[in-house]
Amino acid sequence: MLFFFFLFGCATGTPPILQEDAVTFSYGAGTEKFTEAAHIDGIFKAIARIEANSGGRRYPPFRVALMLKPPSLMRIETIPAIGPPDFFLALTHDTLKAFLPAKQEFYQGRASRENLALFFPVSLPPEDMVHILMGTPPGITGKNLTFREGAADGKRWLDVSSPDGKKIMALRMDGVANRLAEMDIFAPNGEILYTASYNEYSRVGDNIDLPQRITILLSETNLTVAVRYSDMELSRETDETLFDLALPPGLTPIILDPGDTGASMKENK
């Protein structure tokens, strides 16, 4: 399944002007468009063409149809050259479901980075994946975060650190319309988990600019993924059942968390 080569974030930092905000981001007046895009209420729909390169090995491009809604709703199905979709994946808050029609296998479990890793080559939180594929930073929780904001080479940048001084995220705007250009997401040990760059912004919905091209570098595996969107749409639909994946008649789901008594098991009863 070449489809699994999606994923995530980039940016650099320069010596800053210190700013602090107890709960929310403080991007400054010049980044109002970006904060608006980061709080989209509707459903993002698009066709994505995906190419992957790992260690010099290039994989054939493939296409998927996807729907995204922050913070953690996602539905994806492949668009093969011939025939019906051959892979479906759905994230509905705390539940992950996947269906492989050719094998008649239906998987269900918690929406965790461990379960995502069964279908993707890296282990990342579902919320991170949804935000990054939409061109917005993952949500930040917690208080007393430190924000270091500044400008270099005509571009604004923002570093976000935890109360103990460890960098969580680094963002860089494009210097033209103050849209997100690059993003780095850091591990607790200070190493970069993944890097993403965003280009070719297009106006979608109610005057919101979203990127049509996303390039993702996964540091651990040296995997580069290029995502190119077409037919981008923002829908005001609120029905979250659109993201669910129904169990096909006659199939018994393969439970990914057999010892779990949480939502995924309850939903299957």
Secondary structure, 3 states (H helix, E strand, C coil): CHHHCCCCECCCCCCCEEEEECCCCCCCHHHHHHHHHCCCCCEEEEEEEEEEEECCEEEEEEEEEEEEECCCEEEEEECCCCCCCCCEEEEECCEEEEEECCCCEEEEEECCHHHHCCCCCCCCCHHHHHHHHCCCCCCCCCCCEEEEEEEECCEEEEEEECCCCCEEEEEEECCCCCCEEEEEEECCCCCEEEEEEEEEEEEECCCEEEEEEEEEEECCCCEEEEEEEEEEEEECCCCHHHHCCCCCCCCCCEECCCCCCCHHHHHHC
